[in-house]
């Protein structure tokens, strides 16, 4: 075991965060480039873009839970989570490389229908991210004790991952999405294939005290508390995913930049602002504030702020500048969404089955993604006024904030 892991110092938490950063970066590139690429280069309609996004979450419903169960029980290449991080990272990098060449992939496979090729690549990319995201998050719980140390692990994960998310959108804004895609291939490979070999995983997972307390509760009572978290988190992702997938349509209609390239740059700058706040807040603000007033209260407040920011975009977000300003406040909710729920959730379940429970928890992300891609896409395509996109975002986050008030600290 490395000395930094024994001490659990900041360098170790940074190293521990890199596999999750690889998957976060791949997801950032997917958010920044996939919808834009499908609608501009390949000419797909809004609802068709939604169907492409639908492929991955459908696979993720099975993949997240299955990988979680298996990763709790296997030991291969000197780790429990390590094999899945290696495999998922390699697949994600390869699919990112193929994104700008869907037509060439179709020609090579003898498939003329571009929609089918896009579904195949998007499905594999999403599945790869899903395969790896579970283990990259579970490993943090595996090697950190309960309490403040685990909160620190997840807030550091978001700080490191968020900083590279900022880099992703900065590169997209500065040099375009094509450069961003090719750069991401190298970064995802490096952060997936190297750090896992420097993190020593425990061969036997021990249940911690919170899990033992939970086990002594009535099963129905404990499960009811978990269900509150699942549902509250799901409504967060209904709003967040709607923005991720369809913001290009809102910008095209309401801001009307005049060209596909300009639309892509506004998207990149908007998400750059959001991720800038998203990586600065967790360690600097959310972690110390959570120690004082509690993680659930802090998370509820952040989600409420995000809902208000969506409402302001809906009412006055008709210029690039006004969009960028509100993305600052959207970033507050985003910073909490990708850090605090994992710390809240991980201490309410059995440590020895963390991969399984993390897979179940991630269904509260995957199922909203399916709803957004399969149902909301048709509605947004059918309703002429694209303000409807941020109506969905506002209502979903408002409901989520209310539901988080029902979760016990």
C-alpha positions as CSV (number, residue, x, y, z in Angstrom):
1,X,0.0,0.0,0.0
2,X,1.3,3.4,-0.9
3,X,2.2,5.7,2.0
4,X,-0.3,8.3,0.7
5,X,-3.1,5.7,1.0
6,X,-2.1,4.9,4.6
7,X,-2.2,8.5,5.5
8,X,-5.3,9.2,3.3
9,X,-3.9,12.6,2.4
10,X,-5.0,15.0,-0.3
11,X,-2.7,13.4,-2.9
12,X,-4.4,10.0,-2.2
13,X,-7.9,11.5,-2.6
14,X,-6.8,13.1,-5.9
15,X,-5.5,9.7,-7.1
16,X,-8.6,8.0,-6.0
17,X,-10.7,10.5,-7.9
18,X,-9.0,9.9,-11.3
19,X,-11.0,6.8,-12.5
20,X,-14.3,8.6,-11.7
21,X,-12.8,11.7,-13.5
22,X,-12.2,9.6,-16.6
23,X,-15.8,8.6,-16.7
24,X,-17.0,12.1,-15.8
25,X,-14.9,13.5,-18.7
26,X,-16.3,11.0,-21.1
27,X,-19.8,12.0,-19.9
28,X,-19.0,15.7,-20.3
29,X,-17.8,15.1,-23.9
30,X,-20.9,13.2,-24.6
31,X,-23.1,16.0,-23.2
32,X,-21.2,18.7,-25.1
33,X,-20.9,17.0,-28.4
34,X,-23.3,14.1,-29.0
35,X,-26.6,16.0,-29.5
36,X,-24.8,18.8,-31.4
37,X,-23.0,16.3,-33.6
38,X,-26.2,14.3,-34.3
39,X,-28.3,17.3,-35.2
40,X,-25.7,19.2,-37.2
41,X,-23.4,16.8,-39.0
42,X,-25.8,13.9,-39.3
43,X,-29.1,15.9,-39.6
44,X,-31.2,13.9,-37.0
45,X,-34.4,15.4,-35.7
46,X,-34.9,16.3,-32.0
47,X,-36.9,13.1,-31.2
48,X,-34.3,11.0,-33.1
49,X,-31.5,12.5,-30.9
50,X,-33.6,11.6,-27.9
51,X,-33.8,8.0,-29.1
52,X,-30.0,7.8,-29.5
53,X,-29.6,9.0,-25.9
54,X,-32.2,6.3,-24.9
55,X,-30.0,3.4,-25.9
56,X,-27.4,3.7,-23.1
57,X,-29.8,4.1,-20.1
58,X,-31.8,1.0,-21.2
59,X,-28.6,-1.0,-21.2
60,X,-27.5,0.7,-18.0
61,X,-30.6,-0.6,-16.1
62,X,-29.2,-4.0,-16.4
63,X,-25.5,-3.1,-16.5
64,X,-25.3,-1.0,-13.4
65,X,-26.9,-3.6,-11.1
66,X,-25.2,-6.6,-12.7
67,X,-21.7,-5.0,-12.5
68,X,-22.4,-3.9,-8.9
69,X,-23.3,-7.4,-7.9
70,X,-20.3,-9.0,-9.7
71,X,-17.8,-6.4,-8.5
72,X,-18.8,-7.1,-4.9
73,X,-17.8,-10.8,-5.3
74,X,-15.0,-11.1,-7.8
75,X,-11.2,-10.6,-7.3
76,X,-9.3,-10.3,-10.5
77,X,-6.1,-8.4,-11.5
78,X,-5.5,-7.6,-7.8
79,X,-8.8,-5.8,-7.3
80,X,-12.6,-6.0,-7.0
81,X,-13.5,-2.8,-8.9
82,X,-10.2,-2.6,-10.9
83,X,-11.2,-4.9,-13.8
84,X,-14.4,-3.1,-14.6
85,X,-12.7,0.3,-14.5
86,X,-10.1,-1.0,-17.0
87,X,-12.6,-2.5,-19.4
88,X,-15.1,0.3,-19.2
89,X,-12.4,3.0,-19.7
90,X,-11.0,1.3,-22.8
91,X,-14.4,0.8,-24.4
92,X,-15.4,4.5,-23.6
93,X,-12.3,5.8,-25.2
94,X,-12.8,3.7,-28.3
95,X,-16.4,4.8,-28.7
96,X,-15.5,8.5,-28.3
97,X,-13.0,8.0,-31.1
98,X,-15.8,6.7,-33.4
99,X,-18.3,9.5,-32.7
100,X,-17.2,11.8,-35.5
101,X,-16.9,8.9,-37.9
102,X,-20.4,7.3,-37.7
103,X,-20.7,7.4,-41.5
104,X,-17.4,5.6,-41.9
105,X,-18.4,3.0,-39.3
106,X,-21.7,2.4,-41.2
107,X,-19.8,1.9,-44.5
108,X,-17.4,-0.5,-42.9
109,X,-20.2,-2.6,-41.4
110,X,-22.4,-2.3,-44.5
111,X,-25.2,-0.4,-42.6
112,X,-26.7,2.5,-44.5
113,X,-29.1,3.6,-41.8
114,X,-27.2,6.2,-39.8
115,X,-29.7,6.0,-37.0
116,X,-28.7,2.4,-36.4
117,X,-25.0,3.1,-36.4
118,X,-25.5,6.1,-33.9
119,X,-27.5,3.8,-31.6
120,X,-24.8,1.2,-31.7
121,X,-22.0,3.6,-30.8
122,X,-24.0,5.5,-28.3
123,X,-25.2,2.3,-26.7
124,X,-21.7,1.0,-26.3
125,X,-20.4,4.4,-25.0
126,X,-23.1,4.7,-22.4
127,X,-22.7,1.0,-21.4
128,X,-19.0,1.5,-21.0
129,X,-19.6,4.6,-18.8
130,X,-22.2,2.8,-16.8
131,X,-19.9,-0.2,-16.4
132,X,-17.1,2.0,-14.9
133,X,-19.1,4.6,-13.0
134,X,-20.4,2.1,-10.5
135,X,-16.9,0.7,-9.6
136,X,-15.2,4.2,-9.6
137,X,-17.7,5.4,-7.0
138,X,-17.9,2.1,-5.0
139,X,-14.1,2.0,-4.6
140,X,-14.2,5.3,-2.7
141,X,-16.5,3.8,-0.1
142,X,-14.3,0.6,-0.1
143,X,-11.2,2.5,1.0
144,X,-12.6,5.2,3.2
145,X,-14.1,4.9,6.7
146,X,-17.6,6.1,7.3
147,X,-18.3,9.7,8.4
148,X,-16.3,12.8,7.4
149,X,-13.6,10.8,5.6
150,X,-16.2,9.3,3.2
151,X,-17.8,12.7,2.6
152,X,-14.3,14.0,1.9
153,X,-13.7,11.2,-0.6
154,X,-16.9,12.0,-2.6
155,X,-16.4,15.8,-2.5
156,X,-12.8,15.4,-3.7
157,X,-14.1,13.1,-6.4
158,X,-16.4,15.9,-7.7
159,X,-13.7,18.6,-7.3
160,X,-11.1,16.6,-9.4
161,X,-13.7,15.3,-11.8
162,X,-15.4,18.8,-12.1
163,X,-12.1,20.5,-12.8
164,X,-11.5,18.3,-15.8
165,X,-15.2,18.8,-16.8
166,X,-14.3,22.5,-16.9
167,X,-11.3,21.7,-19.1
168,X,-13.6,19.7,-21.4
169,X,-16.0,22.6,-22.0
170,X,-13.1,25.1,-22.2
171,X,-11.4,23.0,-25.0
172,X,-14.8,22.7,-26.8
173,X,-15.4,26.5,-26.6
174,X,-11.8,27.3,-27.7
175,X,-11.0,24.8,-30.3
176,X,-14.3,23.1,-31.1
177,X,-15.9,19.8,-30.3
178,X,-13.8,17.8,-32.7
179,X,-10.6,18.7,-30.8
180,X,-12.4,17.9,-27.5
181,X,-13.4,14.5,-28.7
182,X,-9.9,13.4,-29.8
183,X,-8.3,14.9,-26.6
184,X,-10.8,12.9,-24.5
185,X,-9.7,9.6,-26.0
186,X,-6.2,10.0,-24.5
187,X,-7.4,11.4,-21.1
188,X,-10.0,8.7,-20.6
189,X,-7.5,6.0,-21.3
190,X,-4.8,7.4,-19.1
191,X,-7.1,8.0,-16.1
192,X,-8.8,4.6,-16.4
193,X,-5.7,2.4,-17.0
194,X,-3.1,3.9,-14.7
195,X,-4.5,5.0,-11.3
196,X,-6.3,1.7,-10.4
197,X,-2.9,-0.1,-10.1
198,X,-1.8,2.4,-7.4
199,X,-4.9,2.0,-5.2
200,X,-4.9,-1.0,-3.0
201,X,-8.4,-2.4,-2.5
202,X,-9.4,-4.4,0.6
203,X,-9.9,-8.1,-0.2
204,X,-12.6,-8.4,2.4
205,X,-15.2,-5.7,2.9
206,X,-16.3,-5.1,6.5
207,X,-19.7,-3.8,7.3
208,X,-19.4,-0.4,9.1
209,X,-21.3,0.7,12.2
210,X,-24.0,2.6,10.2
211,X,-24.7,-0.5,8.1
212,X,-25.1,-2.5,11.3
213,X,-27.5,0.1,12.8
214,X,-29.5,-0.1,9.5
215,X,-29.5,-3.9,9.6
216,X,-31.0,-3.7,13.1
217,X,-33.9,-1.6,11.9
218,X,-37.1,-3.0,10.6
219,X,-36.4,-3.9,6.9
220,X,-39.5,-1.9,5.8
221,X,-38.4,1.1,7.7
222,X,-34.9,1.1,6.3
223,X,-36.1,0.4,2.7
224,X,-38.6,3.3,3.0
225,X,-35.7,5.7,3.9
226,X,-33.7,4.5,0.8
227,X,-36.8,4.9,-1.4
228,X,-37.0,8.5,-0.4
229,X,-33.5,9.1,-1.6
230,X,-34.1,7.2,-4.8
231,X,-37.2,9.2,-5.7
232,X,-35.7,12.6,-4.7
233,X,-32.6,11.9,-6.7
234,X,-34.6,10.7,-9.7
235,X,-36.5,14.0,-10.0
236,X,-33.2,15.9,-9.9
237,X,-32.0,13.9,-12.9
238,X,-35.3,14.4,-14.8
239,X,-34.5,18.1,-14.9
240,X,-30.7,17.8,-15.3
241,X,-30.9,15.3,-18.1
242,X,-33.5,17.3,-20.0
243,X,-31.2,20.3,-20.0
244,X,-28.2,18.1,-21.1
245,X,-29.9,16.5,-24.0
246,X,-32.1,19.3,-25.4
247,X,-30.5,22.6,-24.5
248,X,-29.2,22.8,-28.1
249,X,-32.8,23.2,-29.3
250,X,-33.5,25.9,-26.7
251,X,-30.4,27.9,-27.7
252,X,-31.2,27.5,-31.4
253,X,-34.7,28.9,-31.0
254,X,-34.5,31.4,-28.1
255,X,-30.9,32.8,-28.5
256,X,-30.7,32.1,-32.2
257,X,-26.9,32.5,-32.6
258,X,-27.1,32.0,-36.4
259,X,-25.0,29.0,-37.0
260,X,-24.4,25.5,-35.8
261,X,-20.9,26.3,-34.8
262,X,-22.1,29.3,-32.7
263,X,-24.7,27.1,-31.0
264,X,-22.0,24.6,-30.1
265,X,-19.8,27.3,-28.6
266,X,-22.7,28.7,-26.5
267,X,-23.4,25.2,-25.2
268,X,-19.7,24.7,-24.4
269,X,-19.5,28.1,-22.5
270,X,-22.7,27.4,-20.6
271,X,-21.5,24.1,-19.4
272,X,-18.1,25.5,-18.7
273,X,-19.6,28.0,-16.3
274,X,-21.7,25.3,-14.6
275,X,-18.8,22.9,-14.2
276,X,-16.5,25.7,-12.9
277,X,-18.9,26.2,-10.0
278,X,-19.4,22.4,-9.8
279,X,-15.7,21.7,-9.1
280,X,-15.0,24.6,-6.8
281,X,-17.9,24.2,-4.4
282,X,-17.7,20.6,-3.0
283,X,-14.4,20.8,-1.1
284,X,-14.3,24.6,-0.5
285,X,-18.0,25.0,0.6
286,X,-20.2,21.9,0.6
287,X,-17.9,19.7,2.7
288,X,-17.3,22.2,5.6
289,X,-20.9,23.4,5.5
290,X,-22.2,19.8,5.6
291,X,-20.1,19.2,8.8
292,X,-21.9,22.1,10.5
293,X,-25.5,21.7,9.4
294,X,-25.8,18.3,7.8
295,X,-25.4,16.9,4.3
296,X,-29.1,16.5,3.6
297,X,-29.9,20.1,4.5
298,X,-27.0,21.4,2.4
299,X,-28.1,19.2,-0.6
300,X,-31.7,20.3,-0.3
301,X,-30.7,24.0,-0.4
302,X,-28.5,23.5,-3.4
303,X,-31.3,21.7,-5.3
304,X,-33.7,24.5,-4.5
305,X,-31.2,27.1,-5.9
306,X,-30.9,25.0,-9.0
307,X,-34.7,25.0,-9.5
308,X,-34.8,28.8,-9.1
309,X,-32.0,29.2,-11.7
310,X,-34.0,27.1,-14.2
311,X,-37.0,29.3,-13.6
312,X,-35.0,32.5,-14.3
313,X,-33.7,30.9,-17.5
314,X,-37.3,30.1,-18.5
315,X,-38.3,33.7,-17.8
316,X,-35.4,35.8,-19.0
317,X,-32.8,33.5,-20.5
318,X,-33.0,34.9,-24.1
319,X,-29.4,35.9,-24.5
320,X,-26.1,34.0,-24.2
321,X,-25.0,36.3,-21.3
322,X,-28.2,35.8,-19.2
323,X,-27.8,32.0,-19.8
324,X,-24.2,32.1,-18.6
325,X,-25.2,34.0,-15.5
326,X,-27.9,31.6,-14.5
327,X,-25.6,28.6,-15.1
328,X,-23.6,29.8,-12.1
329,X,-26.6,29.0,-9.9
330,X,-27.3,25.8,-11.8
331,X,-23.7,24.8,-11.0
332,X,-24.5,25.0,-7.3
333,X,-27.1,22.3,-7.7
334,X,-24.8,20.3,-10.0
335,X,-21.9,20.5,-7.4
336,X,-24.2,18.9,-4.8
337,X,-25.9,16.4,-7.2
338,X,-22.6,14.7,-8.1
339,X,-21.1,14.6,-4.7
340,X,-23.4,14.7,-1.6
341,X,-26.0,12.0,-2.5
342,X,-23.3,9.4,-2.7
343,X,-22.1,10.2,0.8
344,X,-25.7,10.3,2.1
345,X,-26.6,7.1,0.5
346,X,-23.4,5.0,1.1
347,X,-23.8,5.2,4.9
348,X,-27.4,3.9,4.8
349,X,-26.5,0.5,3.2
350,X,-24.4,-2.6,3.9
351,X,-20.7,-1.9,3.1
352,X,-20.2,-5.5,2.0
353,X,-22.8,-5.1,-0.8
354,X,-21.8,-1.5,-1.8
355,X,-21.6,-2.4,-5.5
356,X,-25.0,-3.9,-5.6
357,X,-26.6,-1.0,-3.7
358,X,-24.7,1.6,-5.8
359,X,-26.2,-0.2,-8.9
360,X,-29.7,0.2,-7.5
361,X,-29.0,3.8,-6.6
362,X,-27.8,4.6,-10.1
363,X,-31.2,3.4,-11.4
364,X,-32.5,6.7,-10.0
365,X,-30.3,8.3,-12.7
366,X,-30.9,5.7,-15.5
367,X,-34.7,5.6,-15.3
368,X,-35.0,9.4,-15.6
369,X,-32.7,9.3,-18.6
370,X,-35.0,6.8,-20.3
371,X,-38.0,9.0,-19.6
372,X,-36.2,12.1,-20.9
373,X,-35.0,10.4,-24.0
374,X,-38.1,8.3,-24.8
375,X,-41.0,10.6,-23.7
376,X,-39.8,14.1,-23.2
377,X,-38.0,14.1,-26.5
378,X,-41.3,13.4,-28.3
379,X,-43.1,16.2,-26.4
380,X,-40.3,18.7,-27.0
381,X,-40.3,17.9,-30.7
382,X,-44.1,18.3,-30.8
383,X,-44.4,21.5,-28.8
384,X,-43.1,24.4,-31.0
385,X,-42.1,26.7,-28.1
386,X,-38.8,25.3,-26.7
387,X,-39.4,27.1,-23.4
388,X,-41.0,23.9,-22.5
389,X,-37.5,22.4,-22.0
390,X,-37.0,24.6,-19.0
391,X,-40.5,24.2,-17.7
392,X,-39.6,20.5,-17.3
393,X,-36.3,21.4,-15.7
394,X,-37.9,23.9,-13.2
395,X,-40.8,21.6,-12.1
396,X,-38.6,18.5,-11.8
397,X,-36.0,20.3,-9.6
398,X,-38.7,21.9,-7.4
399,X,-40.3,18.5,-6.7
400,X,-36.8,17.1,-6.0
401,X,-36.0,19.8,-3.5
402,X,-39.3,19.2,-1.7
403,X,-38.7,15.4,-1.6
404,X,-35.2,15.9,-0.2
405,X,-36.7,17.7,2.8
406,X,-38.3,14.3,3.7
407,X,-35.0,12.5,3.9
408,X,-33.6,11.9,7.4
409,X,-30.1,13.4,8.2
